[in-house]
Amino acid sequence: MLQWLTGSKVDHPMADARQARAIVDELPADALTALEEIVKWLDSVSRTDGFGASRRFELLDLLDGAAKNPQRKLTQDYLATPRQQKAQENRLWTAMFDFWKLLGDGYLQCLSLRDSSAAGVRKNLPMIVARAMHTLTLQIKWILLRYGQVEPRIWRELSRLYQVAEQGRFVESEIAIYPGARGTGSVKHEFLKPLMLSASSTDALTPRCQEIAERLVAHFGPTFRLEANPAAGANYYFDLASSMPPARLMRRDAAKPTMRFFGAGAAFPELKRLLDQLVETGALPPEGYIGGQHDKDAAIGAMKHLAVYWADQPPARGSERRRMVTRLTVVPGLNDVLKTVNPTAADDLDFRGQPTVESWIADNVSESGCGAIVPAQQSDWVHIGCLIGVRGETERHWGVGVIRRVTRDEHQQRRVGMQLLSRTAIPVTLAAAGGGSLGDGQETEPAILLSTSPDRSGEVGVVMRAGIYNSRDSLKMTAGSKTYLLIPSKLAEGGEDFDWARFKVMWRAG
């Protein structure tokens, strides 16, 4: 409750308690407009001198509570429309990030202003520290949703907050961080959430899967492990004396007094149990785990990813990466890939326009993929799981890959990591083995064969339009003058516009 004297001399519209409540009560009904108004008030309060620490905290508490429903609604809107207009996406993202940034700055101001007269701040110090940590977690979340690089500022502020808690000896104290049963926690749990979110490498996940991962991190917070010394289940470390992000603990790393060691601890077997249950039953966990309504496949994908990074052993590379700078020509999506690898056949297809062709710079290469820099002001289509056609400047043939990771470096350059499905994309034509159409009235469909011969299991990989593959029906594949019967084996991956499937090759005819 606000308990300010009506005679306050602070020159600000929210200096009076009743006026402040009236401003909040009259916020617009539209969630985005309301949050933007709250952001303006947070900025205004932070710039106004004269508010004592206790009064500033009460105002922040008022605005924090007023933003709960708008920010929850806008998070759902942002994730529900991944390909929304750029201006609208930018407005949503900016409002959400600015809210958490200014709210966190406000709580940090309360800590800077606390003095012997600020009895309310001293009483609520654990709550203020925990809430400030919570805002840092949400800032990290929104940076990662855009595949950005977390600012050193965030790690410095997190270190400062944790040291305040250590000095005050309330790191593990159970506190009411926010009203309600779910608002109870501790500084330790809030400290572990941003660390575990960063350590989970969510730049390899789609925004929807990132949201699920963040929810799982929040849910498992009480079971994560935090130690002053290296220990089993605490295979990452964070240096309180540094502004660097958390890192995987390696044998060569020497422990220092300022290091704190953390990891999944008891959360890892519980996550595995939950994943096995979801795969077996197909039933999503209770809403408390991941919040809202999510697709089962997205939940499984997020859990599998977390299981890799929460395990005691770090994920191993499939092949060695070599530092190598070369230029790549890239085209996006199945339609443009098909046009590019088989331009003569594309004349007979219902494709509109010329393929989008871009030039990227690859700076590391392996047998299974590469990392590349995406030119600025291009490639709004780049996202996790996007199929691409790719050809190096010294290569004769087009290959096919999938974007697996997107990040931004300190220069705000976008960097992608891509998996190569094949270095040679072979254009083929598919038809139903028993005659008839392939599901939408088309008797034949162009596709891409990923190898020139079957593997040891007698199987080949094929990339085709999304929805063509099913586990029951065989297909006829024509490559050049030869026709082959393909028996479905498994769907390796279903993308936004493509299916990548494995088939057993049974016969061919001239």
RODO-2510 file (C-alpha; in nm, 4 decimals, decimal comma):
residues 510
     n   res          X          Y          Z
     1     m     0,0000     0,0000     0,0000
     2     l     0,1106     0,3579    -0,0687
     3     q     0,1407     0,5528     0,2550
     4     w     0,2894     0,8826     0,1453
     5     l     0,2220     1,2205     0,3014
     6     t    -0,0016     1,4338     0,0826
     7     g     0,2334     1,7243     0,1406
     8     s     0,5190     1,5680    -0,0513
     9     k     0,7453     1,8274    -0,2126
    10     v     0,8560     1,6013    -0,4988
    11     d     0,7646     1,7697    -0,8254
    12     h     0,6093     1,4735    -1,0025
    13     p     0,2502     1,3691    -1,0943
    14     m     0,2908     1,0417    -0,9040
    15     a     0,4249     1,2039    -0,5869
    16     d     0,0761     1,1979    -0,4365
    17     a    -0,0521     0,8506    -0,3427
    18     r    -0,4079     0,9028    -0,4655
    19     q    -0,2893     1,0627    -0,7885
    20     a    -0,0502     0,7717    -0,8504
    21     r    -0,3299     0,5184    -0,7990
    22     a    -0,5585     0,7165    -1,0298
    23     i    -0,2938     0,7170    -1,3044
    24     v    -0,2647     0,3385    -1,2823
    25     d    -0,6426     0,2900    -1,2708
    26     e    -0,6811     0,4985    -1,5883
    27     l    -0,4280     0,3065    -1,7975
    28     p    -0,5559     0,2199    -2,1494
    29     a    -0,7365    -0,1113    -2,1994
    30     d    -0,5092    -0,2024    -2,4929
    31     a    -0,2217    -0,4091    -2,3522
    32     l     0,0543    -0,2622    -2,5710
    33     t    -0,0530     0,0982    -2,5181
    34     a    -0,0855     0,0351    -2,1429
    35     l     0,2637    -0,1144    -2,1163
    36     e     0,4113     0,1734    -2,3160
    37     e     0,2461     0,4144    -2,0707
    38     i     0,3911     0,2210    -1,7771
    39     v     0,7358     0,2360    -1,9388
    40     k     0,7031     0,6158    -1,9660
    41     w     0,6117     0,6424    -1,5978
    42     l     0,9011     0,4180    -1,4943
    43     d     1,1400     0,6361    -1,6936
    44     s     0,9892     0,9540    -1,5489
    45     v     1,0162     0,8289    -1,1897
    46     s     1,3761     0,7155    -1,2406
    47     r     1,4723     1,0628    -1,3684
    48     t     1,3065     1,2506    -1,0832
    49     d     1,5152     1,3449    -0,7819
    50     g     1,3575     1,3667    -0,4409
    51     f     1,1909     1,0284    -0,4111
    52     g     1,3320     0,8487    -0,1106
    53     a     1,4191     0,4805    -0,1341
    54     s     1,1011     0,3636     0,0406
    55     r     0,8709     0,5831    -0,1685
    56     r     1,0494     0,4846    -0,4869
    57     f     1,0035     0,1171    -0,3990
    58     e     0,6311     0,1672    -0,3357
    59     l     0,5919     0,3329    -0,6757
    60     l     0,7836     0,0552    -0,8487
    61     d     0,5658    -0,2015    -0,6734
    62     l     0,2542    -0,0211    -0,7995
    63     l     0,3755    -0,0057    -1,1607
    64     d     0,5158    -0,3609    -1,1465
    65     g     0,1748    -0,4952    -1,0435
    66     a    -0,0072    -0,2856    -1,3048
    67     a     0,2080    -0,4365    -1,5799
    68     k     0,1410    -0,8021    -1,4963
    69     n    -0,1566    -0,8599    -1,7264
    70     p    -0,0332    -0,6436    -2,0183
    71     q     0,3125    -0,8033    -2,0296
    72     r     0,1611    -1,1547    -2,0063
    73     k    -0,0749    -1,0763    -2,2961
    74     l     0,2004    -0,9220    -2,5097
    75     t     0,4315    -1,2181    -2,4571
    76     q     0,1584    -1,4451    -2,5937
    77     d     0,0994    -1,2097    -2,8881
    78     y     0,4709    -1,1915    -2,9699
    79     l     0,5147    -1,5683    -2,9750
    80     a     0,1858    -1,6404    -3,1520
    81     t     0,2834    -1,4434    -3,4636
    82     p     0,6463    -1,5223    -3,5484
    83     r     0,6287    -1,3641    -3,8947
    84     q     0,4448    -1,0442    -3,8021
    85     q     0,5231    -0,7102    -3,9652
    86     k     0,8665    -0,5783    -3,8704
    87     a     0,7357    -0,2498    -3,7283
    88     q     0,4835    -0,4263    -3,5042
    89     e     0,7371    -0,6866    -3,3931
    90     n     0,9815    -0,4101    -3,3056
    91     r     0,7179    -0,2180    -3,1094
    92     l     0,6219    -0,5260    -2,9083
    93     w     0,9816    -0,6231    -2,8362
    94     t     1,0843    -0,2698    -2,7406
    95     a     0,7942    -0,2268    -2,4989
    96     m     0,8662    -0,5577    -2,3273
    97     f     1,2427    -0,5127    -2,3017
    98     d     1,2208    -0,1481    -2,1924
    99     f     0,9727    -0,2422    -1,9205
   100     w     1,2015    -0,5042    -1,7661
   101     k     1,5095    -0,2822    -1,8100
   102     l     1,3568     0,0266    -1,6452
   103     l     1,1892    -0,1759    -1,3720
   104     g     1,5221    -0,3416    -1,2906
   105     d     1,6989    -0,0042    -1,2939
   106     g     1,4396     0,1218    -1,0492
   107     y     1,4962    -0,1607    -0,8034
   108     l     1,8712    -0,1050    -0,8311
   109     q     1,8127     0,2626    -0,7530
   110     c     1,6359     0,1597    -0,4335
   111     l     1,9481    -0,0298    -0,3280
   112     s     2,1712     0,2677    -0,4081
   113     l     1,9483     0,5064    -0,2106
   114     r     1,8930     0,2931     0,0963
   115     d     2,0056     0,4596     0,4186
   116     s     1,9334     0,4554     0,7911
   117     s     1,5982     0,6262     0,7409
   118     a     1,4772     0,3804     0,4756
   119     a     1,3276     0,1278     0,7153
   120     g     1,0874     0,0018     0,4461
   121     v     1,3735    -0,0772     0,2111
   122     r     1,5743    -0,2537     0,4825
   123     k     1,2713    -0,4642     0,5667
   124     n     1,2074    -0,5481     0,2009
   125     l     1,5717    -0,5769     0,0956
   126     p     1,5566    -0,9517     0,0109
   127     m     1,2421    -0,8919    -0,1953
   128     i     1,4002    -0,5994    -0,3829
   129     v     1,7146    -0,8001    -0,4621
   130     a     1,5081    -1,0988    -0,5811
   131     r     1,2830    -0,8795    -0,7968
   132     a     1,5827    -0,7045    -0,9511
   133     m     1,7292    -1,0464    -1,0368
   134     h     1,3939    -1,1453    -1,1872
   135     t     1,4047    -0,8421    -1,4190
   136     l     1,7548    -0,9428    -1,5326
   137     t     1,6292    -1,2924    -1,6208
   138     l     1,3512    -1,1397    -1,8302
   139     q     1,5931    -0,8998    -1,9993
   140     i     1,8080    -1,1997    -2,0962
   141     k     1,4991    -1,3802    -2,2223
   142     w     1,3980    -1,0951    -2,4528
   143     i     1,7523    -1,0457    -2,5816
   144     l     1,7716    -1,4167    -2,6647
   145     l     1,4326    -1,4085    -2,8391
   146     r     1,6046    -1,1840    -3,0932
   147     y     1,9202    -1,3983    -3,0795
   148     g     2,1157    -1,1057    -2,9414
   149     q     2,4240    -1,0982    -2,7220
   150     v     2,3632    -1,0449    -2,3495
   151     e     2,5228    -0,7200    -2,2355
   152     p     2,8085    -0,7337    -1,9806
   153     r     2,6002    -0,4868    -1,7769
   154     i     2,3531    -0,7630    -1,6926
   155     w     2,6204    -0,9944    -1,5542
   156     r     2,7727    -0,7099    -1,3490
   157     e     2,4361    -0,6218    -1,2002
   158     l     2,3619    -0,9865    -1,1231
   159     s     2,6968    -1,0181    -0,9450
   160     r     2,6331    -0,7036    -0,7430
   161     l     2,2890    -0,8221    -0,6347
   162     y     2,4141    -1,1635    -0,5301
   163     q     2,6933    -1,0099    -0,3248
   164     v     2,4394    -0,7868    -0,1467
   165     a     2,2452    -1,1019    -0,0578
   166     e     2,5576    -1,2828     0,0602
   167     q     2,6590    -0,9890     0,2773
   168     g     2,3060    -0,9700     0,4179
   169     r     2,3008    -1,3475     0,4724
   170     f     1,9645    -1,3970     0,3058
   171     v     2,0688    -1,5888    -0,0099
   172     e     1,8642    -1,8957     0,0838
   173     s     1,5908    -1,7312     0,2914
   174     e     1,2355    -1,8099     0,1797
   175     i     1,0656    -1,4816     0,0864
   176     a     0,7440    -1,3588    -0,0719
   177     i     0,8892    -1,2072    -0,3890
   178     y     0,5462    -1,1380    -0,5387
   179     p     0,1939    -1,1846    -0,4022
   180     g     0,0373    -1,5286    -0,4429
   181     a     0,1480    -1,8871    -0,3905
   182     r     0,3746    -1,8868    -0,6979
   183     g     0,5476    -1,5694    -0,5870
   184     t     0,7417    -1,7367    -0,3056
   185     g     1,1088    -1,8168    -0,3593
   186     s     1,4593    -1,7145    -0,2641
   187     v     1,7451    -1,5011    -0,3933
   188     k     1,9358    -1,8229    -0,4621
   189     h     1,6654    -1,9480    -0,6974
   190     e     1,6369    -1,6112    -0,8740
   191     f     2,0155    -1,5991    -0,9123
   192     l     2,0234    -1,9452    -1,0699
   193     k     1,7522    -1,8748    -1,3288
   194     p     1,9503    -1,6328    -1,5515
   195     l     2,2617    -1,8467    -1,5109
   196     m     2,0855    -2,1664    -1,6187
   197     l     1,9005    -1,9883    -1,9000
   198     s     2,2315    -1,8620    -2,0386
   199     a     2,4032    -2,1996    -1,9940
   200     s     2,1212    -2,3731    -2,1844
   201     s     2,2258    -2,2275    -2,5241
   202     t     1,8750    -2,1284    -2,6277
   203     d     2,0102    -1,9596    -2,9423
   204     a     1,9587    -2,2984    -3,1074
   205     l     1,5837    -2,2916    -3,0309
   206     t     1,2898    -2,1236    -3,2006
   207     p     1,1246    -1,8403    -3,0018
   208     r     0,8361    -2,0713    -2,9044
   209     c     1,0794    -2,3345    -2,7744
   210     q     1,2780    -2,0617    -2,5988
   211     e     0,9638    -1,9644    -2,4103
   212     i     0,9125    -2,3251    -2,3000
   213     a     1,2786    -2,3504    -2,1971
   214     e     1,2534    -2,0331    -1,9876
   215     r     0,9401    -2,1694    -1,8184
   216     l     1,1159    -2,4965    -1,7401
   217     v     1,4148    -2,3093    -1,5971
   218     a     1,1777    -2,1130    -1,3726
   219     h     0,9955    -2,4300    -1,2666
   220     f     1,3104    -2,6229    -1,1802
   221     g     1,4825    -2,3277    -1,0107
   222     p     1,4508    -2,4719    -0,6561
   223     t     1,6247    -2,7963    -0,7613
   224     f     1,9255    -2,6419    -0,9357
   225     r     2,2561    -2,6698    -0,7525
   226     l     2,4742    -2,3766    -0,6406
   227     e     2,8075    -2,4267    -0,4643
   228     a     3,1105    -2,2254    -0,3587
   229     n     3,3374    -2,5072    -0,4828
   230     p     3,3260    -2,7505    -0,7777
   231     a     3,0815    -3,0350    -0,7142
   232     a     2,8900    -3,3078    -0,8952
   233     g     2,5866    -3,1647    -1,0740
   234     a     2,7435    -2,8161    -1,0749
   235     n     2,9301    -2,8221    -1,4049
   236     y     2,9141    -2,4501    -1,4887
   237     y     3,0655    -2,1509    -1,3159
   238     f     3,0049    -1,7777    -1,2860
   239     d     3,2718    -1,5341    -1,1680
   240     l     3,1316    -1,2574    -0,9471
   241     a     3,4407    -1,0471    -1,0188
   242     s     3,3877    -1,0558    -1,3947
   243     s     3,1312    -0,9245    -1,6416
   244     m     3,1570    -1,2421    -1,8489
   245     p     2,8630    -1,4824    -1,8959
   246     p     2,8530    -1,8245    -1,7267
   247     a     3,0769    -2,0915    -1,8773
   248     r     3,1074    -2,4704    -1,8763
   249     l     3,3638    -2,5814    -1,6159
   250     m     3,6649    -2,7471    -1,7776
   251     r     3,9465    -2,9346    -1,6090
   252     r     4,1902    -2,6562    -1,6840
   253     d     3,9780    -2,3957    -1,5024
   254     a     4,1237    -2,3118    -1,1616
   255     a     3,8716    -2,2317    -0,8880
   256     k     3,8791    -1,8798    -0,7395
   257     p     3,7029    -1,7384    -0,4317
   258     t     3,4841    -1,5205    -0,6531
   259     m     3,3559    -1,8181    -0,8543
   260     r     3,0181    -1,9761    -0,7899
   261     f     2,9580    -2,3218    -0,9360
   262     f     2,6138    -2,4246    -1,0554
   263     g     2,4268    -2,6786    -1,2621
   264     a     2,1032    -2,8698    -1,3073
   265     g     2,1618    -3,0930    -1,0052
   266     a     1,8427    -3,2829    -0,9175
   267     a     1,6568    -3,1085    -1,2024
   268     f     1,8296    -3,3199    -1,4676
   269     p     1,6778    -3,6610    -1,3771
   270     e     1,3413    -3,4952    -1,3182
   271     l     1,3554    -3,3315    -1,6620
   272     k     1,4410    -3,6698    -1,8189
   273     r     1,1487    -3,8318    -1,6374
   274     l     0,9123    -3,5605    -1,7578
   275     l     1,0436    -3,5922    -2,1150
   276     d     1,0026    -3,9717    -2,1174
   277     q     0,6486    -3,9334    -1,9858
   278     l     0,5617    -3,6773    -2,2534
   279     v     0,7042    -3,8934    -2,5336
   280     e     0,5236    -4,2017    -2,4051
   281     t     0,1812    -4,0528    -2,3284
   282     g     0,1721    -3,7479    -2,5544
   283     a     0,0174    -3,5521    -2,2673
   284     l     0,1619    -3,2100    -2,1943
   285     p     0,2660    -3,1431    -1,8342
   286     p     0,0489    -2,9266    -1,6076
   287     e     0,0402    -2,5574    -1,6932
   288     g     0,2630    -2,4801    -1,3971
   289     y     0,5555    -2,6399    -1,5793
   290     i     0,5569    -2,4472    -1,9039
   291     g     0,2657    -2,2046    -1,8935
   292     g    -0,0111    -2,1537    -2,1480
   293     q    -0,0913    -2,3831    -2,4378
   294     h     0,2046    -2,5230    -2,6276
   295     d     0,2497    -2,7741    -2,9057
   296     k     0,3616    -3,1177    -2,7842
   297     d     0,6424    -3,1394    -3,0416
   298     a     0,7728    -2,7966    -2,9379
   299     a     0,7740    -2,9049    -2,5722
   300     i     0,9594    -3,2262    -2,6578
   301     g     1,2126    -3,0338    -2,8667
   302     a     1,2777    -2,7846    -2,5868
   303     m     1,3144    -3,0600    -2,3267
   304     k     1,5521    -3,2643    -2,5415
   305     h     1,7652    -2,9561    -2,5950
   306     l     1,7779    -2,8752    -2,2237
   307     a     1,8640    -3,2363    -2,1408
   308     v     2,1777    -3,2068    -2,3554
   309     y     2,3004    -2,8925    -2,1807
   310     w     2,1936    -2,9934    -1,8304
   311     a     2,3829    -3,3235    -1,8459
   312     d     2,7168    -3,3666    -1,6674
   313     q     2,9023    -3,4086    -1,9965
   314     p     2,9052    -3,1209    -2,2471
   315     p     2,7591    -3,1867    -2,5931
   316     a     3,0241    -3,3151    -2,8314
   317     r     3,0734    -3,1800    -3,1820
   318     g     2,9876    -3,4186    -3,4626
   319     s     3,3048    -3,3199    -3,6479
   320     e     3,5989    -3,0881    -3,6059
   321     r     3,5491    -2,7258    -3,7083
   322     r     3,8194    -2,5475    -3,9064
   323     r     3,8743    -2,1739    -3,9222
   324     m     3,8208    -2,0872    -4,2857
   325     v     3,6866    -1,7756    -4,4560
   326     t     3,4939    -1,8306    -4,7775
   327     r     3,1945    -1,6793    -4,9530
   328     l     2,8647    -1,8673    -4,9691
   329     t     2,5732    -1,8164    -5,2035
   330     v     2,2488    -1,8861    -5,0170
   331     v     1,8822    -1,9196    -5,1146
   332     p     1,5970    -1,9573    -4,8614
   333     g     1,3122    -2,2054    -4,8396
   334     l     1,2158    -2,5137    -5,0346
   335     n     1,0625    -2,3337    -5,3338
   336     d     1,3714    -2,1225    -5,3994
   337     v     1,6007    -2,4203    -5,3425
   338     l     1,4065    -2,6224    -5,6000
   339     k     1,4217    -2,3379    -5,8520
   340     t     1,7954    -2,3083    -5,8010
   341     v     1,9028    -2,6739    -5,8163
   342     n     1,6794    -2,7517    -6,1149
   343     p     1,6043    -2,4295    -6,3078
   344     t     1,4793    -2,6106    -6,6180
   345     a     1,2151    -2,8016    -6,4239
   346     a     1,1115    -2,4853    -6,2433
   347     d     0,9786    -2,3449    -6,5713
   348     d     0,6933    -2,5960    -6,5488
   349     l     0,6183    -2,5301    -6,1801
   350     d     0,3810    -2,2805    -6,0270
   351     f     0,6553    -2,0721    -5,8639
   352     r     0,6322    -1,6950    -5,8782
   353     g     0,9351    -1,4701    -5,9282
   354     q     1,3056    -1,5361    -5,9187
   355     p     1,4772    -1,6999    -5,6223
   356     t     1,6123    -1,4808    -5,3444
   357     v     1,9908    -1,5100    -5,3659
   358     e     2,2233    -1,3750    -5,0957
   359     s     2,5965    -1,3759    -5,0334
   360     w     2,7182    -1,4723    -4,6834
   361     i     3,0659    -1,5111    -4,5370
   362     a     3,1469    -1,8480    -4,3774
   363     d     3,4156    -1,8234    -4,1084
   364     n     3,4289    -2,1825    -3,9821
   365     v     3,3588    -2,5072    -4,1632
   366     s     3,3217    -2,8750    -4,0708
   367     e     3,2065    -3,1877    -4,2512
   368     s     2,8561    -3,1494    -4,1098
   369     g     2,8046    -2,7744    -4,1288
   370     c     2,9438    -2,4262    -4,0987
   371     g     2,9066    -2,0912    -3,9287
   372     a     2,8458    -1,7758    -4,1300
   373     i     2,7958    -1,4010    -4,0999
   374     v     2,4668    -1,2715    -4,2434
   375     p     2,4946    -0,9291    -4,4119
   376     a     2,3184    -0,6408    -4,2408
   377     q     1,9854    -0,5098    -4,3705
   378     q     1,9073    -0,8399    -4,5414
   379     s     1,7500    -1,1733    -4,4692
   380     d     1,4386    -1,1097    -4,2618
   381     w     1,3556    -1,4712    -4,3456
   382     v     1,6453    -1,6124    -4,1377
   383     h     1,5158    -1,8246    -3,8495
   384     i     1,5862    -2,1508    -3,6699
   385     g     1,4749    -2,4498    -3,8766
   386     c     1,4768    -2,2696    -4,2125
   387     l     1,5782    -2,4840    -4,5120
   388     i     1,8453    -2,3252    -4,7320
   389     g     2,0309    -2,3994    -5,0518
   390     v     2,4015    -2,3238    -5,0164
   391     r     2,7035    -2,3297    -5,2473
   392     g     3,0632    -2,2350    -5,1689
   393     e     3,2574    -2,0161    -5,4089
   394     t     3,4822    -2,3092    -5,5126
   395     e     3,2044    -2,5713    -5,5348
   396     r     3,0248    -2,6817    -5,8505
   397     h     2,7094    -2,8180    -5,6913
   398     w     2,4420    -2,6796    -5,4635
   399     g     2,4028    -2,8321    -5,1193
   400     v     2,1081    -2,8277    -4,8799
   401     g     2,1166    -2,7256    -4,5153
   402     v     1,9066    -2,6180    -4,2195
   403     i     1,9744    -2,3177    -3,9950
   404     r     2,0279    -2,4482    -3,6412
   405     r     2,1525    -2,1463    -3,4492
   406     v     2,1172    -1,7679    -3,4754
   407     t     2,3118    -1,5154    -3,2656
   408     r     2,4283    -1,1544    -3,2741
   409     d     2,7871    -1,0651    -3,1929
   410     e     2,9196    -0,7564    -3,0133
   411     h     2,9030    -0,5638    -3,3427
   412     q     2,5350    -0,6605    -3,3846
   413     q     2,6206    -0,8787    -3,6833
   414     r     2,3937    -1,1780    -3,7175
   415     r     2,5733    -1,5108    -3,7152
   416     v     2,4161    -1,8423    -3,8059
   417     g     2,5158    -2,2009    -3,7564
   418     m     2,3881    -2,4366    -4,0230
   419     q     2,3746    -2,8133    -4,0555
   420     l     2,4456    -2,9475    -4,4022
   421     l     2,2046    -3,2260    -4,4994
   422     s     2,3945    -3,2844    -4,8225
   423     r     2,6716    -3,1191    -5,0202
   424     t     2,5066    -3,2306    -5,3434
   425     a     2,1367    -3,1613    -5,3950
   426     i     1,9961    -3,3881    -5,6666
   427     p     1,6655    -3,2788    -5,8223
   428     v     1,4082    -3,5600    -5,8483
   429     t     1,0356    -3,6020    -5,9045
   430     l     0,8000    -3,7854    -5,6676
   431     a     0,4685    -3,9571    -5,7423
   432     a     0,2336    -4,1817    -5,5454
   433     a     0,3420    -4,5444    -5,5904
   434     g    -0,0150    -4,6627    -5,6303
   435     g    -0,1173    -4,3861    -5,8669
   436     g    -0,3360    -4,0872    -5,7850
   437     s    -0,2357    -3,7577    -5,6273
   438     l     0,0036    -3,6672    -5,3496
   439     g    -0,2582    -3,5107    -5,1296
   440     d    -0,3469    -3,1785    -5,2973
   441     g    -0,4383    -3,2909    -5,6479
   442     q    -0,0823    -3,2925    -5,7818
   443     e     0,0239    -3,6141    -5,9512
   444     t     0,3944    -3,5322    -5,9241
   445     e     0,6040    -3,3108    -5,7008
   446     p     0,9643    -3,1887    -5,7333
   447     a     1,1929    -3,2913    -5,4481
   448     i     1,5610    -3,3157    -5,3556
   449     l     1,7578    -3,6390    -5,3147
   450     l     2,0354    -3,5993    -5,0584
   451     s     2,2786    -3,8700    -5,1723
   452     t     2,3938    -4,0451    -5,4883
   453     s     2,3659    -4,3924    -5,3314
   454     p     2,1905    -4,5590    -5,0339
   455     d     2,3672    -4,5830    -4,6986
   456     r     2,4569    -4,9115    -4,5247
   457     s     2,0925    -4,9617    -4,4300
   458     g     1,9839    -4,9257    -4,7909
   459     e     1,8191    -4,5892    -4,7183
   460     v     1,8300    -4,2463    -4,8764
   461     g     1,7236    -3,9048    -4,7526
   462     v     1,4751    -3,6939    -4,9477
   463     v     1,3557    -3,3364    -4,8890
   464     m     1,0041    -3,2679    -5,0157
   465     r     0,7134    -3,0323    -4,9671
   466     a     0,5647    -3,0398    -4,6170
   467     g     0,2759    -3,2841    -4,5885
   468     i     0,3784    -3,5277    -4,8616
   469     y     0,5452    -3,7815    -4,6336
   470     n     0,3450    -4,0315    -4,4358
   471     s     0,4553    -4,3576    -4,2799
   472     r     0,2045    -4,5736    -4,4749
   473     d     0,2392    -4,4822    -4,8425
   474     s     0,5313    -4,5630    -5,0711
   475     l     0,6480    -4,3197    -5,3349
   476     k     0,7946    -4,3448    -5,6840
   477     m     1,1015    -4,1321    -5,7356
   478     t     1,2276    -4,0394    -6,0813
   479     a     1,5891    -3,9284    -6,1108
   480     g     1,7004    -3,8690    -6,4688
   481     s     1,5783    -4,1695    -6,6696
   482     k     1,5504    -4,4033    -6,3688
   483     t     1,2496    -4,4670    -6,1458
   484     y     1,2795    -4,6033    -5,7914
   485     l     1,0333    -4,7336    -5,5340
   486     l     1,0749    -4,5671    -5,1951
   487     i     0,9416    -4,7424    -4,8831
   488     p     0,8940    -4,4914    -4,5955
   489     s     1,1294    -4,5421    -4,3027
   490     k     1,0963    -4,2335    -4,0817
   491     l     1,0428    -3,8591    -4,0842
   492     a     1,3780    -3,7107    -3,9824
   493     e     1,2386    -3,3577    -3,9521
   494     g     0,9247    -3,1661    -4,0378
   495     g     0,9954    -2,7996    -4,1141
   496     e     0,7859    -2,4939    -4,1912
   497     d     0,7681    -2,5726    -4,5630
   498     f     0,9462    -2,9073    -4,5975
   499     d     0,9640    -3,2699    -4,4855
   500     w     1,3019    -3,4375    -4,4560
   501     a     1,2420    -3,8124    -4,4646
   502     r     1,4291    -4,1412    -4,4876
   503     f     1,3263    -4,4139    -4,7356
   504     k     1,4296    -4,7701    -4,8168
   505     v     1,5151    -4,8035    -5,1879
   506     m     1,3537    -5,1227    -5,3246
   507     w     1,3889    -5,1247    -5,7039
   508     r     1,4542    -4,9144    -6,0078
   509     a     1,3292    -4,9245    -6,3652
   510     g     1,4672    -4,7797    -6,6852
***
